[in-house]
Every structure is written in structure tokens, then in C-alpha cells.
Amino acid sequence: MPPVPPLVAPSSASFVRPVRGRLARAGPLAPVTTMLAPGERPRVDAAGAGLYYTLHRDSLDDVRRDLREHRASAVLFSVSRCAEGDDGRVATLVREFPSVPAVALLTQLDSATPRAVLALGRSGVHTLVDVRHAAGWQELRDLLRRTRADALEARTLASLAADLAGAPPDCLRFFTALFGGRAGPGTVRALARELGVVPSTLMSRFYRSQLPPPKRYLALSRLVRAAFLFENPGLSVATVANHLEYSSPQSFGRHVRGLLRLTAVQFRERYDGDGMFQRFRDELVLPHLARLRRFAPLQAWPGWVRGCQRYQGGNGEETVH
């Protein structure tokens, strides 16, 4: 019998609630949807404590629903549950959500195992983790830890950190608020609340530093998020609009048309996540590097310092350094 990882308190629900741990900085734990045998579920729950929470399902339709509605960050398929005739449906699901890792989990060997592994491979499930030994559970955790690092966050913030090398922490914190987490702020007011600053103060500091308004940064960052989501053909325009908390698909369409002069469908066809992020950098970061590398939008200056800055500026305006 495979070694069992230390168990967490069992849950009576169909999934284990998130447990805050050392990854809490990245926000709420991501869901992982599964098709596992009943005896495998507690062990997978235990392996993911503090890293992810599981949505255990009994049908591929439910798994697809998790990917659409709950933005599951990975799919775990039990080799022992790979039923004859499911190959085509699994393949369709993998094609619809290519950016979501699909992992086969091997907990036991029997005469049907080789055929099931081959069937999953033909369906596009190319990662297999053998958890019959203790090292396999650590391998699973390492794999899902990499998955847990939100793809958008990983692919944007690393690039921005390189662009803004030497910038004040306040500046980097602003961009982290735009791209960190799974949903991001939807309004300047929400963004300012997350940053702990009054909205009018935030907008004023961008204006005085001759930078585009924070509303522009926020609007384009939301389209970057949308473009990343659209990389999964299984997500409709309505689903993406819902994930990004637009009031309706029509509202999302107006947002796209107002910014890019494209329909939502044209936007989906023209931009992938990296392409839209490059547009964000080309318009809002690279032309303003010199200012951004000196920009501290959240720093509160004492009154006497502001007075000195106004005096030194000689133009009656407060200068932000």
C-alpha cells in the first residue's frame, strides 16, 4: 500500500477549504479539480495542505465546469479511473484548456494500468506522477507549487521587475497590485484601497509626475488578464467577462472597443496574453522608465517636506521624487 502523507482534518464537504500557509502572500489558494478514486482523495487533500484545495468530481462535465467557472489551476486524473471510451472527451477537455496542466496520478499497478496510461497520453495528458512511493507525493507538491504560481503573475511581474530595476518599492507595489492574484482590482477606487491610499491622491501623484493616469494602467492590465484567459478556447467571452467582474459581456465589449477599437471577438483573435502584455509595456512602461524608476506613488511626505519641494520647484507645484 502506498505511503500516506500526514493527514489534515477531514472535511465533510466535497472539497477541502483553503489553509493559509507560507503561500498566503500570493492570495487565496487555487483550486485543483480531480477525477480520483475515493481512496485516493484524502491523500491528495493531505498532500496539498497549504498549497491548493481540491474539487473532487465524478464526471468530466463537472471537471469542465470547474475549469470554466472556478478557474481551476490544474486537473488530476487517476490512472485507475481512466474508463474505456473516455479518451475522446479527455482529449477535447485538454484542447479546450491548454494553459491548465493536466496530470495523471498513479497510485497502484494492475493489468489495466499500461492501457490506461497510454490512453491518457493519447488524450494529451503528458505528465504522470507515480505516488506509490513517498518521493512521488513531494514531486506532486512541487509540480502543483509551480502551477500555483499564477501564470499571469509569473509572466508579468518578472518582466516588470527587470524593466523597473532600482525603482522605489512603492512603484513595484503598484504593479504587483495590478497583476498579482487571480482577479485583480476592477476600479481605481478598489486599487487605491488595496494600496492604502486615497484615490484622488493616487491620481494626483501620477499627474504631477507626468505619467499616464492610474485608470489607464488599470484598464490595460485588465485586458492583459483577459487575453491570458482567452488562451483557453473553452472559455467564452461571457465567462471571461464574469471572471474579471465586468457587469456583463456587453460591458466588457464596450471596454475593449473603447481602448482598442476592436470587438471582443477581434481582440481574442488578435492578442494572446504575451502580446497584450507587450502592448501594456510599450505604451505604459518603456516610454516612462526614467520617471517610473524615481516614482513613489504611495509615500506620504510630511507637510514641511512638501513645502520645501514646492519652494525648490519654483513653479508653485509639488514635485514628487
Order of alpha helices (4+ residues) and beta strands (2+ residues): beta-alpha-beta-alpha-beta-alpha-beta-alpha-beta-alpha-alpha-alpha-alpha-alpha-alpha-alpha-alpha-alpha-alpha-alpha-alpha
